[in-house]
């Protein structure tokens, strides 16, 4: 199936970039993730078989890239922590930098709390509430059963409520548990 890369980028880049921003928490990483998503598309467009919609396939690419980046950053942090722990403690300070307003706002937002959740819950919540995808589309993107998506959203919202309550924040800003999410966990 031939894909017009320019038309696809024109139609879907903004959605993919928005999801990348919510997932990564900063505009620089979001730019990189969104661009890399379309690079993968350009290299692997022949592997798109049309069994799903193109934008759900793009979200799948984005989530795989973001997951890989999280693992890479996690390994780097572990290595740096080992170095940090082995150095003398006198006059140790973190590098200071003024974070741009977008990063500061994100860190104080609900999405910063979503970023603390396990991958499955985090990805499901981003796709549902940031991107407005239907459960069936999310299941397709994450390659998991529909019931798993519903469970991840239900448990993700419950975890967010708990995080907000522990922080003394108002959990009413979260969406209510949709009845379709409750039916399978009872």
Secondary structure by P-SEA (a helix, b strand, c coil): cccaaaaaaaccaaaaaaaaaaacccaaaaaaaaaaaaaaaaaccccccccccaaaaaaaaaaaaaaaaaaaaaaaaaaaaaaaaaccccccccccccccaaaaaaaacaaaaaaaccaaaaaaaaacccccccaaaaaaaacccaaaaaaaaaaaaaaaaaaaaaaccccccccccccccccccc
